Amino acid sequence: MKKAVGWSYILTGGRLVVTMVVMLLLARLLGPAAFGVLALALVLVNLVQAVLQQGLMAAIIQRSDLRPEHLNAAFWLLLGLSVVLAGVLAALTPLYASVTGSASLTGVCLALTPLLPMLALSLIPEALLRRELKFKTLTVRSLSSVLAGGVAGLGLALAGYGVWALAAQQLVMAGVGVAVLWFTTDWRPGRPAWKPAKELWAFSSRSALASVGLLVGTRGYLLVTGAFFGTTAVGLLRLASRLSETLVDVAARSLQQVSLPALSRLQDDKQAFAAQLGKFQHMGALLGLPTLGVLAGIAHPFMVLLGADWAPAADALQLLCLVGAVNVYGVLLGPALQAAGRPGALSVVLWGQAVLSVGGYAAVGLLTSGSSVAAQVTGIALTTLVSEFVAVSGALWYTMRRVLGVPLWPALAPTVPAALAGVVGFLTVALGDRMSRSLDPLLAVILEGAAGVLVVGALVLGFDTRARDLAGRLARRLTPARA
């Protein structure tokens, strides 16, 4: 499992570096409106992908008596469903574009429909690799697809293709990912047997329902923002949320990839289950909370650095960093409830959050329809923070107290030094930013970011025993052995 965690961090960290560089370059080249069109198109595609992916993938990883018949049935079912749903998606696209008021959205949505069958082709090999904790292969697949997609997107953006550069990036990433998975895995589908599919359905249907609820709760703001404010506001929010989500991906979702198979092996031992979940939570907080604090501190010069069109999203980025901090505690609860055999409870929590979020977004849309774009995106971000806090607090209490039967505070106490480091890091950087508003944005980001990293690093190493232990191990590995 330790090797799997290491490769998972390499996978997500590598994606972070490449994705961030490509995303920021494309942001400067294309502007918020193009990002808004792609974000709206991907909402519809991702909704269908959630139905296809999360249910059966989680069922395959979690199931203790997995047989070849299960895999064959799942593969052919997914492939058939993906083709049918791609056709339904194509038929609904004109109506969707008319609701959001974007003329170019129809073509972009139609261009992205091949992502559905490509997902179906990759899901079973990926689920098997995750089940067996073979994250080295997944790392190769992830990095190669992100690099290929980045090259394609940047090339077309420089050639003046606008939003189509972003669409091509998504298609190339998916296509290369499928090719690498099938080249590096031995599994091949056999004849379909439909009876085993029923054995997966009870778990997968509830898990898929939870995934759709998660998507509605976390991406519903794009639909409401597009309907009320247009694609520019959508693009501003999407980039700001991507920045904070990327740090959460590295810190906590790297562990999320390992946590479902790891915790599933402990589903009959609640004490060991709770102890392992606590270790995962501590590690995610250790990496995520301090970095989110630093990002929130440099939000204003960072968005100005991307261009004047992106500056209105600075306050929203700070709020979304708080959303990311809450999410550091929440992203592992989904795999924990799935591993414990409680996907239905997860579905209730996520749909409750979705209803709260969408209602809040609609209220913000009505109240700020005549306000500046900065006020509009800030209102949406604030609503996201409130709904995320309510949902994660409820899910955390339910998981620890009702499912595992352990006290809540002992599981959270080890994360306090990381949380304090994040707060102090934000205050340090924000104060420095107020004192250096006359600096060039690039220089301000470098100097303020470096100061924040030094402060949070010193605090974490000074007050967190596990951080010192990890730093010592890393130093010993990097130091050449002396004769």
C-alpha positions as CSV (number, residue, x, y, z in Angstrom):
1,M,0.0,0.0,0.0
2,K,2.9,2.4,0.7
3,K,4.2,1.9,-2.8
4,A,0.7,2.5,-4.2
5,V,0.4,5.8,-2.2
6,G,3.8,6.9,-3.5
7,W,2.9,6.2,-7.1
8,S,-0.5,7.8,-6.6
9,Y,1.2,11.0,-5.5
10,I,3.5,10.8,-8.5
11,L,0.5,10.3,-10.7
12,T,-1.4,13.2,-9.3
13,G,1.6,15.4,-8.8
14,G,2.7,14.9,-12.4
15,R,-0.7,15.7,-13.6
16,L,-0.6,18.8,-11.4
17,V,2.6,20.2,-13.0
18,V,1.6,19.5,-16.6
19,T,-2.1,20.5,-16.2
20,M,-1.3,23.7,-14.3
21,V,1.3,24.8,-16.9
22,V,-1.0,24.0,-19.8
23,M,-4.1,25.5,-18.2
24,L,-2.4,28.8,-17.3
25,L,-0.9,29.1,-20.8
26,L,-4.3,28.4,-22.4
27,A,-5.9,30.9,-20.0
28,R,-3.6,33.7,-21.2
29,L,-4.2,32.7,-24.8
30,L,-7.9,32.2,-24.9
31,G,-9.6,34.2,-22.0
32,P,-12.5,33.4,-19.7
33,A,-15.3,33.0,-22.4
34,A,-13.7,30.0,-24.1
35,F,-13.1,28.3,-20.7
36,G,-16.7,29.0,-19.9
37,V,-18.0,27.3,-23.1
38,L,-15.9,24.2,-22.4
39,A,-16.9,24.1,-18.8
40,L,-20.6,24.1,-19.7
41,A,-20.1,21.4,-22.3
42,L,-18.2,19.2,-19.9
43,V,-20.9,19.5,-17.3
44,L,-23.3,17.6,-19.5
45,V,-20.6,15.1,-20.5
46,N,-19.4,14.6,-17.0
47,L,-22.9,13.9,-15.8
48,V,-23.3,11.0,-18.1
49,Q,-19.7,9.8,-17.3
50,A,-20.5,9.8,-13.6
51,V,-23.4,7.4,-14.2
52,L,-21.1,5.1,-16.3
53,Q,-18.0,5.3,-14.3
54,Q,-18.4,5.6,-10.6
55,G,-21.0,2.9,-10.0
56,L,-19.4,-0.1,-11.7
57,M,-15.8,1.0,-11.0
58,A,-16.5,1.2,-7.2
59,A,-18.4,-2.1,-7.3
60,I,-15.4,-3.9,-9.1
61,I,-12.9,-2.5,-6.7
62,Q,-14.9,-3.1,-3.5
63,R,-16.3,-6.6,-4.4
64,S,-14.4,-9.4,-2.5
65,D,-15.5,-12.3,-4.8
66,L,-14.9,-10.7,-8.2
67,R,-15.1,-13.2,-11.1
68,P,-14.3,-12.9,-14.8
69,E,-18.0,-13.1,-15.6
70,H,-18.5,-9.9,-13.6
71,L,-15.9,-8.1,-15.7
72,N,-17.3,-9.3,-19.1
73,A,-20.8,-8.3,-18.2
74,A,-19.7,-4.9,-16.9
75,F,-17.6,-4.2,-20.0
76,W,-20.3,-4.9,-22.6
77,L,-23.0,-3.2,-20.6
78,L,-20.9,-0.1,-20.3
79,L,-20.0,-0.1,-24.0
80,G,-23.6,-0.4,-25.0
81,L,-24.8,2.2,-22.6
82,S,-22.1,4.6,-23.6
83,V,-23.2,4.5,-27.3
84,V,-26.9,5.0,-26.4
85,L,-26.2,7.8,-23.9
86,A,-23.9,9.5,-26.5
87,G,-26.8,9.6,-28.9
88,V,-29.2,11.0,-26.2
89,L,-26.6,13.6,-25.3
90,A,-26.3,14.7,-28.9
91,A,-30.1,15.0,-29.2
92,L,-30.3,17.1,-26.0
93,T,-27.4,19.4,-26.9
94,P,-29.4,22.1,-28.9
95,L,-31.9,22.5,-26.1
96,Y,-29.1,22.8,-23.6
97,A,-27.3,25.4,-25.7
98,S,-30.5,27.5,-25.9
99,V,-30.9,27.5,-22.1
100,T,-27.4,28.7,-21.5
101,G,-27.5,31.2,-24.4
102,S,-24.1,30.1,-26.0
103,A,-24.1,29.7,-29.8
104,S,-20.9,27.7,-29.9
105,L,-22.0,25.3,-27.2
106,T,-23.9,22.9,-29.5
107,G,-20.9,22.1,-31.7
108,V,-18.5,21.7,-28.7
109,C,-20.9,19.3,-26.9
110,L,-21.3,17.2,-30.1
111,A,-17.6,17.1,-30.5
112,L,-17.1,15.8,-27.0
113,T,-19.6,12.9,-27.2
114,P,-16.9,10.4,-28.2
115,L,-15.6,10.8,-24.7
116,L,-18.4,8.5,-23.5
117,P,-17.4,5.3,-25.5
118,M,-13.8,6.0,-24.8
119,L,-14.6,6.0,-21.1
120,A,-16.4,2.7,-21.4
121,L,-13.3,1.2,-23.1
122,S,-11.0,2.3,-20.3
123,L,-13.1,1.7,-17.2
124,I,-12.6,-2.1,-16.6
125,P,-8.8,-2.1,-17.2
126,E,-8.5,1.0,-14.9
127,A,-10.7,-0.6,-12.2
128,L,-8.6,-3.7,-12.2
129,L,-5.3,-1.7,-11.9
130,R,-6.8,0.3,-9.0
131,R,-8.1,-2.9,-7.3
132,E,-4.6,-4.4,-7.5
133,L,-3.0,-1.1,-6.4
134,K,-0.9,-1.0,-9.6
135,F,-0.6,2.8,-9.7
136,K,2.7,2.8,-11.6
137,T,0.9,1.8,-14.7
138,L,-1.8,4.3,-14.1
139,T,0.9,7.0,-13.6
140,V,2.3,6.2,-17.1
141,R,-1.2,6.4,-18.6
142,S,-2.1,9.6,-16.8
143,L,1.1,11.5,-17.6
144,S,1.3,10.4,-21.3
145,S,-2.3,11.4,-21.9
146,V,-2.0,14.8,-20.2
147,L,1.2,15.6,-22.1
148,A,-0.4,14.6,-25.4
149,G,-3.5,16.6,-24.7
150,G,-1.5,19.6,-23.6
151,V,0.5,19.7,-26.8
152,A,-2.6,19.4,-28.9
153,G,-4.4,22.1,-27.0
154,L,-1.6,24.6,-27.0
155,G,-0.8,24.0,-30.7
156,L,-4.4,24.7,-31.8
157,A,-4.7,27.7,-29.4
158,L,-1.6,29.3,-30.9
159,A,-3.1,28.6,-34.4
160,G,-6.2,30.6,-33.4
161,Y,-8.8,27.8,-33.0
162,G,-10.2,29.2,-29.7
163,V,-12.5,27.0,-27.7
164,W,-11.9,24.1,-30.2
165,A,-8.3,23.9,-28.9
166,L,-9.8,23.1,-25.4
167,A,-12.1,20.5,-27.0
168,A,-9.3,18.8,-28.9
169,Q,-7.2,18.7,-25.7
170,Q,-10.0,16.7,-24.0
171,L,-10.3,14.2,-26.9
172,V,-6.6,13.6,-27.3
173,M,-6.2,13.0,-23.5
174,A,-9.0,10.5,-23.6
175,G,-7.8,8.7,-26.7
176,V,-4.2,8.4,-25.6
177,G,-5.4,7.2,-22.1
178,V,-7.4,4.4,-23.7
179,A,-4.5,3.3,-25.9
180,V,-2.0,3.2,-23.0
181,L,-4.4,1.2,-20.8
182,W,-5.1,-1.5,-23.4
183,F,-1.4,-1.7,-24.3
184,T,-0.2,-2.1,-20.7
185,T,-2.9,-4.5,-19.4
186,D,-3.5,-8.1,-20.2
187,W,-7.3,-8.2,-19.5
188,R,-9.5,-8.6,-22.6
189,P,-13.3,-9.0,-22.6
190,G,-14.9,-12.3,-23.2
191,R,-18.5,-13.3,-24.0
192,P,-21.1,-11.3,-22.1
193,A,-23.0,-13.1,-19.3
194,W,-25.8,-10.9,-18.0
195,K,-26.6,-12.7,-14.8
196,P,-23.4,-11.5,-13.0
197,A,-24.3,-7.9,-13.9
198,K,-27.3,-8.2,-11.5
199,E,-24.9,-9.0,-8.6
200,L,-23.0,-5.7,-9.3
201,W,-26.2,-3.6,-9.8
202,A,-27.3,-3.3,-6.1
203,F,-24.0,-1.6,-5.2
204,S,-23.3,0.2,-8.4
205,S,-26.7,1.8,-8.7
206,R,-26.4,3.4,-5.3
207,S,-22.8,4.4,-5.9
208,A,-23.7,6.0,-9.3
209,L,-26.6,7.9,-7.7
210,A,-24.1,9.3,-5.1
211,S,-21.7,10.3,-7.9
212,V,-24.4,12.1,-9.8
213,G,-25.3,14.0,-6.6
214,L,-21.7,14.9,-6.1
215,L,-21.5,16.2,-9.6
216,V,-24.7,18.3,-9.3
217,G,-23.5,19.7,-6.0
218,T,-20.0,20.6,-7.2
219,R,-20.8,21.6,-10.8
220,G,-24.3,23.0,-10.5
221,Y,-22.8,26.4,-10.1
222,L,-21.7,26.3,-13.7
223,L,-25.3,25.7,-15.0
224,V,-26.8,28.4,-12.9
225,T,-23.9,30.8,-13.6
226,G,-24.2,30.1,-17.3
227,A,-28.0,30.7,-17.3
228,F,-27.9,33.9,-15.3
229,F,-24.5,35.5,-16.1
230,G,-23.1,34.0,-19.3
231,T,-19.9,32.2,-20.3
232,T,-17.4,34.8,-19.1
233,A,-18.5,34.4,-15.5
234,V,-18.5,30.6,-15.9
235,G,-14.9,30.7,-17.2
236,L,-13.8,32.9,-14.3
237,L,-15.3,30.5,-11.7
238,R,-14.1,27.4,-13.5
239,L,-10.5,28.5,-13.6
240,A,-10.6,29.7,-9.9
241,S,-12.1,26.4,-8.8
242,R,-9.6,24.4,-10.9
243,L,-6.7,26.1,-9.2
244,S,-8.0,25.1,-5.7
245,E,-9.2,21.7,-6.8
246,T,-5.8,20.9,-8.2
247,L,-4.2,21.3,-4.8
248,V,-6.9,19.2,-3.3
249,D,-6.4,16.6,-6.0
250,V,-2.7,16.2,-5.1
251,A,-3.1,16.4,-1.4
252,A,-6.2,14.3,-0.8
253,R,-7.5,12.7,-4.0
254,S,-4.1,11.0,-4.5
255,L,-5.0,9.2,-1.3
256,Q,-8.6,8.8,-2.4
257,Q,-7.4,6.6,-5.3
258,V,-5.7,4.2,-2.9
259,S,-8.2,4.5,0.0
260,L,-11.1,2.5,-1.6
261,P,-9.1,-0.7,-2.2
262,A,-7.1,-0.3,1.0
263,L,-10.1,0.3,3.3
264,S,-12.2,-2.3,1.5
265,R,-9.7,-4.9,2.8
266,L,-10.5,-3.7,6.4
267,Q,-14.3,-3.6,6.1
268,D,-14.7,-6.3,8.7
269,D,-12.5,-4.6,11.3
270,K,-13.9,-1.2,12.3
271,Q,-11.1,-0.2,14.6
272,A,-8.4,-0.9,12.0
273,F,-10.7,0.8,9.4
274,A,-11.0,3.9,11.5
275,A,-7.2,4.0,12.2
276,Q,-6.3,3.8,8.6
277,L,-8.9,6.4,7.6
278,G,-7.4,8.7,10.2
279,K,-3.9,8.3,8.8
280,F,-5.2,9.1,5.3
281,Q,-7.0,12.2,6.6
282,H,-3.9,13.4,8.4
283,M,-1.7,13.0,5.3
284,G,-4.2,14.8,3.1
285,A,-4.5,17.7,5.6
286,L,-0.7,17.9,6.0
287,L,-0.2,18.5,2.3
288,G,-3.4,20.3,1.4
289,L,-4.2,22.9,4.1
290,P,-0.9,24.8,4.1
291,T,-0.7,25.0,0.3
292,L,-4.3,26.2,0.0
293,G,-3.5,28.9,2.6
294,V,-0.6,30.1,0.4
295,L,-2.7,30.1,-2.8
296,A,-5.4,32.1,-1.1
297,G,-2.8,34.7,0.0
298,I,-1.4,35.2,-3.5
299,A,-4.8,35.1,-5.2
300,H,-4.9,38.8,-6.3
301,P,-1.5,39.1,-7.9
302,F,-1.8,35.6,-9.4
303,M,-5.1,36.4,-11.2
304,V,-3.7,39.7,-12.4
305,L,-0.7,37.9,-13.8
306,L,-3.0,35.8,-16.0
307,G,-4.5,39.0,-17.5
308,A,-6.9,41.8,-16.8
309,D,-9.8,39.7,-17.9
310,W,-9.2,37.2,-15.0
311,A,-8.8,39.7,-12.2
312,P,-12.5,39.7,-11.2
313,A,-12.1,36.1,-10.0
314,A,-9.5,36.9,-7.3
315,D,-11.9,37.1,-4.3
316,A,-13.7,34.0,-5.6
317,L,-10.4,32.2,-5.6
318,Q,-9.8,33.0,-1.9
319,L,-13.2,31.6,-1.0
320,L,-12.7,28.5,-3.2
321,C,-9.5,27.9,-1.3
322,L,-11.6,27.7,1.8
323,V,-13.9,25.3,-0.1
324,G,-10.8,23.2,-0.9
325,A,-9.8,23.2,2.8
326,V,-13.2,21.8,3.7
327,N,-12.9,19.3,0.9
328,V,-9.6,18.0,2.2
329,Y,-11.6,16.4,5.0
330,G,-14.5,15.4,2.7
331,V,-12.9,13.6,-0.3
332,L,-12.0,10.5,1.6
333,L,-15.4,10.1,3.1
334,G,-16.9,8.8,-0.1
335,P,-14.5,5.9,-0.5
336,A,-14.8,5.2,3.2
337,L,-18.6,4.8,3.0
338,Q,-18.3,2.8,-0.2
339,A,-15.7,0.5,1.4
340,A,-17.9,0.1,4.4
341,G,-20.8,-0.9,2.1
342,R,-22.8,2.3,2.7
343,P,-23.1,3.9,-0.7
344,G,-26.7,4.7,0.0
345,A,-25.7,7.0,2.9
346,L,-23.2,8.7,0.7
347,S,-25.9,9.3,-1.9
348,V,-28.2,11.0,0.7
349,V,-25.5,13.3,1.9
350,L,-24.4,14.3,-1.6
351,W,-28.0,14.9,-2.9
352,G,-28.7,17.0,0.2
353,Q,-25.7,19.1,-0.6
354,A,-26.8,19.3,-4.3
355,V,-30.2,20.6,-3.4
356,L,-28.8,23.2,-0.9
357,S,-26.1,24.3,-3.5
358,V,-28.4,24.7,-6.5
359,G,-31.0,26.6,-4.4
360,G,-28.3,28.9,-3.1
361,Y,-26.9,29.5,-6.6
362,A,-30.3,30.3,-8.0
363,A,-30.8,32.9,-5.2
364,V,-27.4,34.4,-6.0
365,G,-28.3,34.6,-9.6
366,L,-31.5,36.5,-8.9
367,L,-30.0,38.8,-6.3
368,T,-26.9,39.8,-8.3
369,S,-28.2,39.8,-11.9
370,G,-27.4,43.5,-12.2
371,S,-24.1,43.5,-10.3
372,S,-20.5,43.4,-11.5
373,V,-19.1,40.1,-12.7
374,A,-16.7,40.1,-9.7
375,A,-19.7,40.3,-7.3
376,Q,-21.5,37.6,-9.2
377,V,-18.7,35.1,-9.1
378,T,-17.9,35.9,-5.4
379,G,-21.5,35.2,-4.5
380,I,-21.4,31.9,-6.2
381,A,-18.2,31.0,-4.4
382,L,-19.6,31.9,-1.0
383,T,-22.6,29.7,-1.6
384,T,-20.3,26.9,-2.5
385,L,-18.4,27.3,0.7
386,V,-21.6,27.2,2.9
387,S,-23.0,24.1,1.2
388,E,-19.7,22.3,1.2
389,F,-19.2,22.9,4.9
390,V,-22.7,21.7,5.8
391,A,-22.3,18.5,3.7
392,V,-18.8,17.6,4.9
393,S,-19.6,18.2,8.5
394,G,-22.6,15.9,8.3
395,A,-20.8,13.2,6.4
396,L,-17.8,13.3,8.7
397,W,-20.0,12.9,11.8
398,Y,-22.0,10.1,10.3
399,T,-19.0,8.2,9.1
400,M,-17.0,8.3,12.3
401,R,-19.8,8.1,14.9
402,R,-22.6,6.0,13.2
403,V,-20.7,3.8,10.8
404,L,-17.4,3.2,12.6
405,G,-18.5,4.0,16.2
406,V,-15.4,6.1,17.1
407,P,-15.1,9.6,18.5
408,L,-14.7,12.4,16.0
409,W,-12.1,14.6,17.7
410,P,-9.3,12.0,18.0
411,A,-9.5,11.6,14.2
412,L,-9.3,15.3,13.5
413,A,-6.8,16.4,16.2
414,P,-3.7,15.4,14.2
415,T,-4.7,17.8,11.4
416,V,-4.7,20.9,13.7
417,P,-1.1,21.9,13.1
418,A,-1.6,21.7,9.3
419,A,-4.8,23.9,9.6
420,L,-3.0,26.5,11.8
421,A,-0.1,26.5,9.3
422,G,-2.6,27.2,6.5
423,V,-4.2,30.1,8.4
424,V,-0.8,31.7,9.3
425,G,0.5,31.2,5.8
426,F,-2.5,33.0,4.3
427,L,-2.2,35.9,6.8
428,T,1.6,36.2,6.1
429,V,1.2,36.2,2.3
430,A,-1.9,38.5,2.3
431,L,-0.1,41.0,4.5
432,G,2.9,40.9,2.2
433,D,0.6,41.5,-0.8
434,R,-0.9,44.6,0.8
435,M,2.6,46.0,1.4
436,S,3.8,45.3,-2.1
437,R,0.9,46.2,-4.4
438,S,3.3,48.2,-6.6
439,L,5.4,45.2,-7.5
440,D,5.1,43.4,-10.9
441,P,2.5,40.6,-10.5
442,L,5.0,37.9,-11.5
443,L,7.6,39.1,-8.9
444,A,4.9,39.5,-6.3
445,V,3.7,35.9,-6.9
446,I,7.2,34.5,-6.6
447,L,8.3,36.5,-3.5
448,E,5.0,36.2,-1.6
449,G,4.6,32.6,-2.5
450,A,8.1,31.7,-1.4
451,A,7.6,33.6,1.9
452,G,4.4,31.7,2.5
453,V,5.9,28.3,1.7
454,L,8.8,29.0,4.1
455,V,6.4,30.0,6.9
456,V,4.0,27.0,6.5
457,G,6.9,24.6,6.1
458,A,8.5,25.8,9.4
459,L,5.2,25.6,11.3
460,V,4.3,22.1,10.0
461,L,7.8,20.7,10.7
462,G,7.8,22.4,14.1
463,F,4.4,21.2,15.4
464,D,3.6,18.0,13.4
465,T,5.5,14.9,14.4
466,R,4.5,12.9,11.4
467,A,5.7,15.7,9.1
468,R,9.1,15.7,10.8
469,D,9.3,11.9,10.4
470,L,8.4,12.0,6.7
471,A,11.0,14.8,6.2
472,G,13.6,12.8,7.9
473,R,12.9,9.7,5.8
474,L,13.1,11.8,2.6
475,A,16.4,13.4,3.7
476,R,17.9,10.0,4.4
477,R,16.9,8.7,1.0
478,L,18.2,11.7,-0.8
479,T,21.5,11.8,1.1
480,P,24.2,9.5,-0.4
481,A,25.4,6.7,1.8
482,R,28.8,7.4,3.3
483,A,31.5,4.8,3.3
